Every structure is written in C-alpha cells, then in structure tokens.
Amino acid sequence: MRIFGKHVFPSQIILFASGLLFFASTTYDVHRSIKNNQTPPSQEQLKALQDYIESARRSR
C-alpha cells in the first residue's frame, strides 16, 4: 500500500492508529482530571474524609 508515495505495511498503520488512540485517551483523561479537580470538595466529602482519617487513627 502506498501513502504519500511511500510503501507502508498494514502493521505500521495499525501501530500508528493504536499509538494515536493511546495519546488521545491519555490526553482526554488528563483534561478530565484537571476539570474535576477545579471544583472544591463539598461539605459531605470533607466530612467523609475527616471521618476516614479519624477511624484510621483509632485503628492504630
């Protein structure tokens, strides 16, 4: 198969496509994590975290 005048094997196309998919999915995940971390935690989340910390201290 020829792309841009060069011979390209199907395995090279599959490797390139899988690399592109990996790059796109990690980029999406990073941006999703950044977006989710921009909102401050709610009062319920803070209370749950505090309860967890206290129970971890008691179990020592």
C-alpha positions in Angstrom: 0.0 0.0 0.0 1.3 3.5 -0.8 0.7 6.6 1.3 2.3 9.8 0.2 4.3 7.9 -2.3 5.9 5.6 0.3 5.3 1.9 0.8 3.5 1.3 4.1 2.7 -2.1 5.6 -0.7 -2.7 7.3 1.0 -3.4 10.6 2.6 0.0 10.5 -0.9 1.6 10.0 -2.2 -0.5 12.9 0.7 0.6 15.2 0.2 4.2 14.3 -3.5 4.1 14.9 -3.1 2.4 18.3 -0.5 5.0 19.3 -2.8 7.8 18.2 -5.7 6.2 20.2 -3.4 5.9 23.3 -2.3 9.5 23.0 -5.9 10.7 22.6 -7.2 8.7 25.5 -4.5 9.8 27.9 -4.9 13.5 26.8 -8.7 13.2 27.4 -8.1 11.6 30.8 -5.6 14.3 31.9 -8.0 17.1 30.9 -10.9 15.3 32.6 -8.9 15.0 35.8 -7.9 18.7 35.7 -11.6 19.7 35.2 -12.8 17.5 38.1 -10.2 18.9 40.4 -11.2 22.5 39.7 -14.3 22.2 41.9 -13.8 22.4 45.6 -14.9 19.4 47.7 -18.4 19.5 49.1 -19.1 19.5 52.9 -20.2 15.9 52.7 -16.9 14.9 51.0 -14.9 16.8 53.7 -16.9 15.2 56.5 -16.4 11.7 54.9 -12.6 12.4 54.6 -12.4 13.6 58.2 -14.3 10.5 59.4 -11.9 8.3 57.5 -8.9 10.0 59.0 -10.2 9.7 62.5 -11.1 6.0 62.0 -7.6 5.3 60.6 -6.0 7.0 63.6 -8.2 4.9 66.0 -7.2 1.6 64.4 -3.5 2.1 65.0 
